[in-house]
Amino acid sequence: MPVIEFEPVNRQSTAEMIADRLREAIMRGTLAPGAQLVEADLAAQFDVSRGPVREAMQRLVSEGLLHSIRHRGIFVIELTQDDVIDVYRARTAIEGGALELILDGRREIAYAALEPSVIEMVTCAERGDAAGVSEADQAFHEAFVDSADSPRLTRAARTLLIETRMCLGALQSAYPDLRDQAREHVDLRDAVGEGSPARARQLLIEHMHDAVERLRAQRAPEHIQSDVS
């Protein structure tokens, strides 16, 4: 059998690192919805050739966070209300799948993993820190899916959670009292840890449905934009 030589795999490629930074900038709102990404400008900012930048952008196009318009360029996606509803519909399926794995022998692991984000969310809610609540909300659901110990569910959830983060600015203002948002997560964690499986499933579905209804009530004219700058 011929010897096949492979590239080392113990280092993250330049394209991967650039994709990670662009992904984070989209999630944080540093790259705003609708913003155009210019390959030459990004290559200069990252101090690399255009090749890795082009590869990184194509990765994010395939993930659905960027979209290409012929003869115009590559842009950050903009989320309509229909998009957000679809995101939550998909999240319900993925996080529901994660919940089933958690209920099948990983409840204590999940309960412990969710503690830091719940504590942070309650603390931020008490002091009226909406941005902090959003950060903790994101961390909660990342930990929730990770607790299922399913790499495929984690990968599937990643883009959806980034898209969710892009619209959390609108969701912040949909909660007159941030403590209500925190309480939903406290209750879900308690149900995951020691409630009946039926109760945990019900709370997860209600949590997703509630977010969609609150966003619908905002009645944004065209797009649900992030207020993070």
C-alpha positions as CSV (number, residue, x, y, z in Angstrom):
1,M,0.0,0.0,0.0
2,P,1.5,3.4,-0.9
3,V,2.3,5.8,1.9
4,I,0.0,8.8,1.9
5,E,1.3,12.0,3.4
6,F,-1.1,14.3,5.2
7,E,-0.9,17.8,6.6
8,P,-0.4,18.1,10.3
9,V,-3.8,18.4,12.1
10,N,-2.7,19.8,15.5
11,R,-3.0,23.4,14.5
12,Q,-5.9,25.5,13.5
13,S,-5.6,26.8,9.9
14,T,-5.5,30.4,9.1
15,A,-8.8,30.2,7.3
16,E,-10.4,28.6,10.4
17,M,-9.1,31.3,12.7
18,I,-10.4,34.0,10.4
19,A,-13.8,32.3,10.1
20,D,-14.0,32.1,13.9
21,R,-13.3,35.8,14.2
22,L,-15.8,36.7,11.6
23,R,-18.4,34.4,13.2
24,E,-17.8,36.1,16.5
25,A,-18.1,39.6,15.0
26,I,-21.4,38.7,13.3
27,M,-22.7,37.3,16.6
28,R,-21.7,40.4,18.6
29,G,-23.0,42.8,16.0
30,T,-19.6,44.3,15.2
31,L,-20.4,43.1,11.6
32,A,-23.9,44.4,11.4
33,P,-26.7,42.7,9.4
34,G,-26.4,43.7,5.8
35,A,-22.7,44.8,6.1
36,Q,-20.6,44.0,3.1
37,L,-17.3,42.1,3.6
38,V,-14.5,43.2,1.2
39,E,-11.9,40.5,0.7
40,A,-9.0,42.9,0.2
41,D,-9.8,45.0,3.3
42,L,-10.1,41.9,5.5
43,A,-6.8,40.5,4.2
44,A,-5.1,43.8,5.1
45,Q,-6.7,43.8,8.6
46,F,-5.8,40.2,9.3
47,D,-2.4,40.7,7.7
48,V,-2.8,37.6,5.5
49,S,-3.1,36.9,1.8
50,R,-6.6,36.9,0.2
51,G,-6.7,33.1,-0.1
52,P,-7.5,32.3,3.6
53,V,-9.9,35.2,3.8
54,R,-11.8,33.9,0.7
55,E,-11.9,30.4,2.2
56,A,-13.2,31.7,5.6
57,M,-15.9,33.7,3.9
58,Q,-17.0,30.8,1.8
59,R,-17.3,28.7,5.0
60,L,-19.6,31.3,6.5
61,V,-21.6,31.4,3.3
62,S,-22.1,27.6,3.5
63,E,-23.1,28.1,7.2
64,G,-25.7,30.6,6.1
65,L,-24.2,33.6,8.1
66,L,-23.0,35.3,4.9
67,H,-24.7,35.4,1.5
68,S,-23.2,36.2,-1.9
69,I,-24.9,38.5,-4.4
70,R,-23.8,38.1,-8.0
71,H,-21.7,41.1,-9.2
72,R,-22.1,42.8,-5.8
73,G,-20.2,40.9,-3.2
74,I,-20.6,39.1,0.1
75,F,-22.9,40.4,2.9
76,V,-23.9,39.5,6.4
77,I,-27.4,38.0,6.4
78,E,-30.3,40.0,7.6
79,L,-33.0,38.3,9.6
80,T,-36.7,38.9,8.9
81,Q,-39.3,37.8,11.4
82,D,-40.0,34.7,9.2
83,D,-36.3,33.8,9.5
84,V,-36.3,34.2,13.3
85,I,-39.4,32.0,13.6
86,D,-37.7,29.4,11.4
87,V,-34.6,29.6,13.6
88,Y,-36.6,28.9,16.7
89,R,-38.5,26.1,15.0
90,A,-35.1,24.5,14.1
91,R,-33.8,25.1,17.6
92,T,-36.8,23.4,19.1
93,A,-36.0,20.3,17.2
94,I,-32.3,20.3,18.0
95,E,-32.6,21.3,21.6
96,G,-35.4,18.8,22.0
97,G,-33.1,16.1,20.7
98,A,-30.4,17.2,23.1
99,L,-33.0,17.1,25.9
100,E,-33.8,13.5,25.2
101,L,-30.1,12.5,25.4
102,I,-29.8,14.5,28.7
103,L,-32.8,12.8,30.2
104,D,-31.3,9.4,29.3
105,G,-28.6,9.5,32.0
106,R,-27.0,13.0,31.7
107,R,-29.3,15.0,34.0
108,E,-26.8,15.7,36.7
109,I,-24.2,16.7,34.2
110,A,-26.5,19.1,32.5
111,Y,-27.8,20.5,35.8
112,A,-24.2,21.3,36.9
113,A,-23.2,22.7,33.4
114,L,-26.1,25.1,33.4
115,E,-25.4,26.5,36.8
116,P,-22.9,29.3,35.9
117,S,-25.1,30.8,33.1
118,V,-28.2,30.7,35.3
119,I,-26.4,32.5,38.2
120,E,-25.0,35.1,35.8
121,M,-28.4,35.6,34.2
122,V,-30.2,36.1,37.5
123,T,-27.5,38.5,38.7
124,C,-27.6,40.6,35.5
125,A,-31.4,40.6,35.5
126,E,-31.4,42.0,39.1
127,R,-29.3,44.9,38.1
128,G,-31.1,45.5,34.8
129,D,-28.2,44.5,32.6
130,A,-29.9,43.4,29.4
131,A,-26.7,42.8,27.5
132,G,-25.4,40.6,30.3
133,V,-28.7,38.6,30.3
134,S,-28.3,38.0,26.6
135,E,-24.7,36.8,27.0
136,A,-25.9,34.4,29.8
137,D,-28.8,33.3,27.7
138,Q,-26.5,32.3,24.9
139,A,-24.1,30.5,27.3
140,F,-27.1,28.6,28.8
141,H,-28.2,27.1,25.5
142,E,-24.7,26.4,24.4
143,A,-24.1,24.5,27.6
144,F,-27.5,22.8,27.3
145,V,-26.7,21.3,23.9
146,D,-23.1,20.5,24.8
147,S,-24.4,18.5,27.8
148,A,-26.0,16.0,25.5
149,D,-22.5,15.0,24.4
150,S,-23.5,14.8,20.7
151,P,-21.0,16.5,18.4
152,R,-23.5,16.6,15.6
153,L,-26.1,18.4,17.6
154,T,-23.5,20.8,18.8
155,R,-22.5,21.6,15.2
156,A,-26.1,21.9,14.1
157,A,-26.9,24.3,17.0
158,R,-23.9,26.5,16.5
159,T,-25.1,28.5,13.5
160,L,-28.7,28.7,14.9
161,L,-27.4,30.1,18.2
162,I,-25.4,32.7,16.3
163,E,-28.5,33.7,14.4
164,T,-30.4,33.9,17.6
165,R,-27.7,36.1,19.1
166,M,-28.2,38.5,16.2
167,C,-31.8,39.1,17.2
168,L,-31.5,39.1,21.0
169,G,-31.4,42.8,21.0
170,A,-35.1,42.8,20.0
171,L,-35.8,40.1,22.5
172,Q,-34.3,42.1,25.3
173,S,-36.8,44.8,24.8
174,A,-39.6,42.3,24.6
175,Y,-39.2,41.4,28.3
176,P,-40.5,44.4,30.4
177,D,-38.9,42.7,33.4
178,L,-35.6,40.9,32.7
179,R,-36.2,38.7,35.7
180,D,-39.0,37.0,33.7
181,Q,-36.4,36.0,31.1
182,A,-34.0,34.7,33.8
183,R,-36.8,32.8,35.6
184,E,-37.7,30.8,32.5
185,H,-34.1,29.5,32.4
186,V,-34.1,28.8,36.1
187,D,-37.3,26.8,35.8
188,L,-35.9,24.9,32.8
189,R,-32.7,24.0,34.6
190,D,-34.7,22.8,37.6
191,A,-36.9,20.6,35.4
192,V,-33.8,19.2,33.6
193,G,-32.2,18.4,36.9
194,E,-35.0,16.9,38.9
195,G,-38.4,17.4,37.3
196,S,-40.4,14.9,35.4
197,P,-39.3,14.3,31.8
198,A,-42.7,15.6,30.6
199,R,-42.2,18.8,32.6
200,A,-38.8,19.4,31.1
201,R,-40.1,18.8,27.5
202,Q,-43.0,21.1,28.1
203,L,-40.9,23.9,29.5
204,L,-38.4,23.7,26.6
205,I,-41.2,24.0,24.0
206,E,-42.9,26.8,25.9
207,H,-39.6,28.7,26.2
208,M,-39.1,28.6,22.5
209,H,-42.7,29.4,21.7
210,D,-42.6,32.3,24.2
211,A,-39.5,33.8,22.5
212,V,-41.2,33.7,19.1
213,E,-44.4,35.3,20.4
214,R,-42.5,38.1,22.1
215,L,-40.5,38.8,18.9
216,R,-43.7,38.8,16.8
217,A,-45.2,41.3,19.2
218,Q,-42.4,43.7,18.5
219,R,-43.7,44.0,15.0
220,A,-40.4,45.2,13.5
221,P,-41.1,46.7,10.1
222,E,-38.5,44.8,8.1
223,H,-35.6,43.2,10.0
224,I,-34.9,42.2,13.5
225,Q,-31.5,43.9,14.1
226,S,-29.0,43.4,16.9
227,D,-28.5,46.4,19.1
228,V,-25.0,45.4,20.0
229,S,-22.3,47.6,18.6
